[in-house]
């Protein structure tokens, strides 16, 4: 009956092992269970690291010592893997060892326990050392128990049956710890991949250096704020740790598609951008031709002055329009006017338009710096984000991140891209990313094609977007409260 009871404890602890996600709590649970099952007065857990056994948990109940409860680091030197030490021998040999009385044994060097006894007025007698062996037959640590007690409180020897049960318990623990380590490794691998991609994206263009990280930061702030409101019973939604991590991961990956956007599009600072120098050279050639025509007497002074006036008008218009955030109707008309100017030689043999058709199209952009075709190329980064991330295997902890990342330009009113998702079909996670992305775009100080906006102006724009149904008004309000 006693054996069945202990086996039942093993089964119960096995269930508990699968539920516990904190390795320190798991180790504490194991050592407490092992001590309870054997009535041990003391127990120590060592973890194997760099050819040494490192103290992890130490307990002595009769002395009120519990390193886990105290939350303090054990200030003891690590145990080298030398066969003279019982725990080290257990690790090296993968054998379970038991000693009836350490003071009467000469199998191992017990100077350490004896010194401990002397300093703490203690008497170490019976002892077991059980290696913790995982599914790959690798030793990851050692469990040591001291002074098994009978029902009357007298020190007794550990039984062979108890050693077998403790070995099973240690094996379960080792497997659970290895699984935890594997899950952690997978998570770290995913985040290291994300960091690498973020670095690659942000390093590709000077004005994107902080964007990805700011979007992730804002997304995390919004999630934390929602959780705070949930605790105050002002929100119905709660993000657990894993859910929040998915949102932040999606934020880090949302612009990965920009890896394929041509730099001449992504880095286009003004409407004319790199073509401005060619236009300047062309206008200078026209100016010189005009002066030569006049000096040769091939055109009148009035005609020469008229061409000079057109050149000055063109330069002034280019200066006003090239970097303007928006072309007013008046400025747009000026642009259309100068775009029709051209130089015609007196004999009509040479005609030099002030602008090429491509330059006319660029200078005529009403808002921003991109033409319709360039905007399509830029917007394609979202579809490419989806294509790239669909090639990545995300485990179940992160399986939704790729979907949310590819939806950060969708709008609640269905006017977003690339799929025009609308209404309730657009989840809160994608809505959070959209608000975070827009906020950083408005507040960013490193964008060469626009001046940074004040916080008040940025949120005024977002409030207007929310009223028009593009983004979530509640989330805009939450971010405003956060920053």
C-alpha positions in Angstrom: 0.0 0.0 0.0 2.9 2.3 0.8 4.5 1.6 -2.6 1.2 2.2 -4.4 0.9 5.5 -2.5 4.3 6.6 -3.7 3.6 5.4 -7.2 0.5 7.5 -7.2 2.6 10.5 -6.1 4.8 9.8 -9.1 1.8 9.9 -11.4 0.5 13.1 -9.8 3.9 14.8 -10.0 4.1 13.7 -13.7 0.8 15.6 -14.4 2.2 18.6 -12.5 5.4 18.5 -14.5 3.5 19.0 -17.8 1.6 22.0 -16.4 4.6 23.9 -14.8 6.4 26.2 -17.2 8.8 27.8 -14.8 12.0 25.7 -14.4 12.8 27.1 -11.0 9.3 26.3 -9.7 9.5 22.8 -11.2 12.8 22.1 -9.5 11.4 23.3 -6.2 8.4 21.1 -6.7 10.6 18.0 -7.4 12.9 18.4 -4.4 9.9 19.0 -2.1 8.1 15.9 -3.5 11.3 13.8 -3.2 11.8 14.9 0.4 8.2 14.3 1.3 8.2 10.8 -0.3 11.3 9.7 1.6 10.8 11.8 4.7 14.2 13.4 4.1 15.4 16.3 6.2 17.6 17.9 3.6 17.9 18.0 -0.2 20.0 19.7 -2.8 19.6 20.0 -6.5 22.6 20.5 -8.8 22.5 21.4 -12.5 25.3 20.4 -14.8 27.0 23.3 -16.6 30.5 23.7 -18.0 31.8 20.4 -16.5 30.6 21.5 -13.0 27.6 20.8 -10.8 26.1 24.1 -9.9 24.0 24.5 -6.7 20.4 25.3 -7.7 18.2 24.6 -4.7 19.2 23.7 -1.1 16.9 22.8 1.8 17.4 21.6 5.4 14.0 21.5 7.1 15.3 21.0 10.7 17.4 24.2 10.3 14.7 26.2 8.5 16.9 26.5 5.4 15.1 26.9 2.1 17.0 28.7 -0.7 14.0 28.8 -3.0 11.7 30.4 -0.4 14.3 32.9 0.5 14.9 33.7 -3.2 18.6 34.1 -2.6 21.4 32.9 -4.7 23.4 30.0 -3.1 26.9 31.3 -2.5 28.8 28.0 -2.7 31.5 27.0 -5.2 30.5 24.6 -8.0 31.3 21.0 -7.6 33.9 19.8 -10.2 33.2 16.5 -12.0 35.6 14.4 -10.1 34.8 10.8 -9.0 35.8 11.5 -5.4 32.6 13.4 -4.9 29.4 11.3 -4.7 27.2 13.7 -6.8 29.9 14.1 -9.4 30.3 10.3 -9.6 26.6 9.9 -10.0 26.7 12.4 -12.9 29.7 10.7 -14.5 28.5 7.1 -14.1 24.8 7.8 -14.5 24.3 5.5 -11.5 22.1 6.1 -8.4 24.1 5.9 -5.2 23.1 5.5 -1.6 25.1 5.7 1.6 23.9 4.5 5.0 26.2 6.7 7.0 28.7 9.1 5.4 30.9 9.1 8.5 31.4 5.3 8.2 32.0 5.3 4.4 35.3 5.6 2.6 33.8 5.3 -0.9 33.8 9.1 -1.5 35.3 12.3 -0.1 32.7 13.6 2.4 34.8 16.5 3.6 32.2 18.9 2.3 29.2 17.5 4.2 31.4 17.1 7.4 32.5 20.7 7.2 28.8 21.8 6.8 27.9 19.7 9.8 30.6 21.4 11.9 29.6 24.9 10.9 25.8 24.3 11.4 25.7 21.8 14.3 24.3 19.2 12.0 24.8 15.4 11.5 24.7 14.1 8.0 24.1 10.4 8.0 22.1 8.7 5.2 22.4 10.0 1.7 21.4 9.3 -1.9 22.6 10.9 -5.1 20.3 10.4 -8.2 21.4 11.5 -11.7 18.8 13.4 -13.7 18.9 11.8 -17.1 16.8 13.1 -20.1 15.4 11.3 -23.1 18.7 11.6 -24.9 20.5 9.8 -22.1 22.2 13.1 -21.2 22.8 13.9 -17.5 21.5 17.4 -16.8 21.9 17.4 -13.0 21.9 15.5 -9.8 19.4 15.3 -6.9 20.9 14.7 -3.5 18.8 13.8 -0.4 20.1 13.6 3.1 18.8 11.9 6.3 15.7 9.9 5.5 13.5 9.8 8.7 11.2 7.1 10.1 7.8 7.8 11.6 9.4 8.5 15.0 11.8 11.1 13.6 14.9 8.9 13.6 17.4 8.9 10.8 17.2 5.7 8.7 18.8 4.4 5.5 17.1 5.0 2.1 15.6 1.8 0.8 16.3 0.4 -2.6 12.7 0.8 -3.5 12.9 4.6 -2.7 16.0 4.9 -4.9 14.1 3.3 -7.8 11.2 5.7 -7.3 13.5 8.7 -7.0 15.3 7.7 -10.2 11.9 7.6 -12.0 11.1 11.0 -10.5 14.5 12.4 -11.6 14.0 11.1 -15.1 10.6 12.7 -15.4 12.1 16.0 -14.2 15.0 15.8 -16.6 12.7 15.2 -19.6 10.5 18.1 -18.5 13.5 20.4 -18.1 14.8 19.4 -21.5 11.4 20.1 -23.1 11.4 23.5 -21.4 14.9 24.2 -22.7 13.8 23.1 -26.2 10.8 25.3 -26.2 12.9 28.2 -25.0 15.5 27.5 -27.7 12.8 27.5 -30.3 11.5 30.8 -29.0 14.9 32.3 -28.9 15.6 31.1 -32.4 12.4 32.7 -33.6 13.2 36.0 -31.9 16.8 35.9 -33.2 15.5 35.5 -36.7 13.1 38.4 -36.1 16.0 40.6 -34.8 18.1 39.7 -37.9 15.3 40.6 -40.3 14.5 43.8 -38.4 18.2 44.8 -38.6 18.2 44.0 -42.4 15.1 46.0 -43.1 16.0 49.0 -41.0 19.6 49.1 -42.3 18.5 49.0 -45.9 17.2 52.6 -45.8 18.4 55.4 -43.6 14.9 56.8 -42.7 13.7 53.4 -41.5 16.4 52.9 -38.9 14.0 53.0 -35.9 10.6 52.4 -37.5 10.2 48.7 -36.9 11.3 48.9 -33.2 9.0 51.9 -32.6 6.0 50.1 -34.1 6.8 47.1 -31.8 7.2 49.4 -28.8 3.9 51.2 -29.5 2.1 47.9 -30.1 3.4 46.6 -26.7 2.3 49.7 -25.0 -1.3 49.4 -26.4 -1.5 45.8 -25.3 -0.3 46.6 -21.7 -2.8 49.5 -21.5 -5.6 47.2 -22.6 -4.6 44.7 -19.9 -4.5 47.5 -17.3 -8.0 48.5 -18.3 -9.1 44.9 -18.1 -7.8 44.7 -14.5 -9.9 47.8 -13.8 -12.9 46.1 -15.4 -13.0 48.7 -18.2 -12.1 46.3 -21.0 -13.3 42.9 -22.0 -10.1 41.8 -23.7 -7.0 40.4 -22.0 -3.7 39.5 -23.6 -1.8 36.8 -21.9 2.0 36.7 -22.2 2.0 34.5 -25.3 -0.7 36.6 -27.0 1.2 39.8 -26.4 4.4 38.2 -27.7 2.6 37.3 -30.9 1.4 40.9 -31.4 4.9 42.3 -30.8 6.5 39.7 -33.1 4.0 40.6 -35.8 5.0 44.3 -35.3 8.7 43.4 -35.8 7.9 41.5 -39.0 5.3 43.8 -40.5 7.7 45.5 -43.0 9.8 42.5 -43.9 8.4 42.8 -47.5 10.3 46.0 -47.9 13.3 43.9 -48.5 12.3 43.7 -52.2 11.1 47.3 -52.7 13.6 49.1 -55.0 15.6 51.7 -53.0 14.9 54.4 -55.6 11.2 54.0 -54.7 11.6 53.4 -50.9 14.2 56.2 -50.5 12.5 58.8 -52.8 12.8 61.9 -50.8 11.2 64.5 -53.2 9.1 64.4 -56.3 12.1 64.8 -58.6 14.6 63.2 -56.3 17.7 62.0 -58.3 16.4 63.6 -61.6 16.7 67.1 -60.2 20.4 67.4 -61.1 19.7 66.4 -64.7 16.9 69.0 -64.9 19.3 71.7 -63.5 21.9 70.7 -66.2 19.3 70.9 -68.9 18.0 74.3 -67.8 21.6 75.6 -67.7 22.1 74.4 -71.3 18.9 76.1 -72.4 20.1 79.3 -70.6 23.4 79.2 -72.4 21.8 78.5 -75.8 19.4 81.4 -75.2 22.3 83.8 -74.5 24.3 82.6 -77.6 21.2 83.0 -79.8 20.9 86.6 -78.5 24.6 87.5 -78.9 24.5 86.1 -82.4 21.6 88.4 -83.1 19.4 85.4 -84.0 16.7 86.5 -81.5 15.5 89.8 -80.1 16.2 91.0 -76.6 12.5 90.6 -75.8 12.6 87.0 -76.9 15.8 86.4 -74.9 14.3 88.1 -71.8 11.1 86.0 -72.2 13.1 82.8 -72.2 15.1 84.0 -69.2 11.9 84.7 -67.4 10.6 81.3 -68.1 13.7 79.7 -66.8 13.5 81.7 -63.5 9.8 80.9 -63.2 10.5 77.2 -63.7 13.3 77.1 -61.1 11.0 78.9 -58.6 8.2 76.5 -59.3 10.4 73.4 -58.9 11.7 74.8 -55.6 8.2 75.3 -54.3 6.7 72.0 -55.6 9.5 69.5 -55.4 9.4 68.9 -51.6 5.9 70.2 -50.8 3.8 67.7 -48.9 0.8 68.6 -50.9 0.3 70.6 -54.1 -2.4 73.3 -53.8 -4.6 74.0 -56.8 -2.6 77.2 -57.4 0.8 75.4 -57.2 -0.5 72.5 -59.3 -1.5 75.0 -62.1 2.0 76.6 -62.0 3.5 73.1 -62.3 1.4 72.3 -65.4 2.3 75.6 -66.9 6.1 75.2 -66.6 5.9 71.6 -67.7 4.9 72.8 -71.2 7.9 75.1 -71.6 10.6 74.2 -74.1 13.5 75.7 -75.9 13.3 76.0 -79.8 16.4 77.1 -81.7 16.0 80.1 -84.1 16.1 77.8 -87.1 13.7 75.3 -85.5 16.3 72.5 -85.9 16.6 71.8 -82.2 13.8 71.5 -79.6 14.6 71.0 -75.9 11.6 70.4 -73.6 12.2 71.7 -70.0 11.0 68.3 -68.7 10.7 64.7 -69.9 7.3 63.0 -69.6 8.5 61.0 -66.6 9.7 64.3 -64.9 6.4 65.9 -65.6 4.5 63.0 -64.0 6.7 63.2 -60.9 6.5 67.0 -60.5 2.7 66.8 -60.9 2.2 64.4 -57.9 -0.5 66.0 -55.8 0.4 64.4 -52.4 3.7 62.7 -51.3 6.6 61.9 -53.5 5.5 58.7 -55.3 3.7 58.3 -58.6 0.8 56.0 -58.9 3.0 53.2 -60.3 5.6 53.8 -57.6 3.0 53.7 -54.9 1.8 50.3 -56.2 5.4 49.1 -55.9 5.6 50.4 -52.4 2.3 49.0 -51.4 3.4 45.6 -52.7 5.6 45.2 -49.7 2.6 44.0 -47.7 1.9 41.2 -50.1 5.6 40.3 -50.1 5.5 40.3 -46.3 2.7 37.7 -46.5 4.6 35.6 -49.1 7.9 35.7 -47.1 6.2 34.8 -43.8 4.2 32.0 -45.4 7.5 30.3 -46.1 8.4 30.4 -42.4 7.2 27.7 -40.1 5.7 29.4 -37.0 4.9 27.0 -34.1 1.5 27.3 -32.4 2.7 30.0 -30.1 3.3 32.4 -33.0 1.1 31.0 -35.7 -1.1 34.1 -36.1 1.8 36.6 -36.2 2.2 36.4 -40.0 -1.5 37.0 -40.6 -1.5 40.1 -38.5 1.7 41.4 -40.0 0.3 41.2 -43.5 -2.8 43.2 -42.4 -1.2 46.3 -41.0 -2.4 48.4 -44.0 -5.9 47.2 -44.0 -8.7 49.6 -42.9 -11.9 49.0 -40.9 -13.9 50.8 -43.7 -12.5 48.3 -46.3 -10.4 51.0 -48.1 -7.0 49.5 -47.1 -4.8 47.1 -48.9 -3.9 44.5 -50.1 -7.2 42.6 -49.6 -9.7 45.3 -48.5 -10.6 43.5 -45.3 -13.2 45.4 -43.3 -15.2 45.5 -40.1 -15.1 42.7 -37.7 -13.0 40.6 -40.1 -10.1 42.8 -39.1 -9.0 41.6 -35.6 -7.8 43.8 -32.8 -4.3 42.7 -33.3 -4.1 44.0 -36.9 -5.9 47.2 -35.7 -3.2 47.7 -33.1 -0.4 47.3 -35.6 -2.1 49.8 -38.0 -2.4 52.5 -35.4 1.2 51.9 -34.2 2.5 52.0 -37.8 0.7 55.3 -38.6 1.7 56.9 -35.3 5.4 56.3 -35.9 5.1 57.5 -39.5 3.6 60.8 -38.3 5.9 61.3 -35.4 9.2 60.0 -36.9 12.0 62.5 -37.0 14.2 60.6 -39.5 12.0 60.8 -42.6 13.7 62.9 -45.3 10.5 63.4 -47.3 8.6 65.1 -44.5 9.0 67.1 -41.4 8.0 65.5 -38.1 4.7 66.4 -36.7 3.9 67.5 -33.1 2.2 64.9 -30.9 -1.0 67.0 -31.0 -1.0 67.3 -34.8 -0.3 63.6 -35.3 -3.1 62.5 -33.1 -5.4 65.0 -34.7 -4.7 63.3 -38.0 -5.3 59.9 -36.5 -8.5 61.1 -34.8 -9.7 62.2 -38.2 -8.8 58.9 -39.8 -10.7 57.1 -37.1 -13.8 59.3 -37.6 -13.6 58.4 -41.3 -13.6 54.7 -40.4 -10.0 53.9 -41.5 -8.6 53.0 -38.1 -9.9 52.0 -34.6 -10.9 55.1 -32.6 -10.6 53.3 -29.3 -7.1 52.1 -30.0 -6.0 55.6 -31.1 -7.3 56.8 -27.7 -5.4 54.1 -25.9 -2.1 55.0 -27.6 -2.7 58.6 -26.9 -3.0 57.8 -23.2 0.1 55.7 -23.3 2.5 58.2 -24.9 
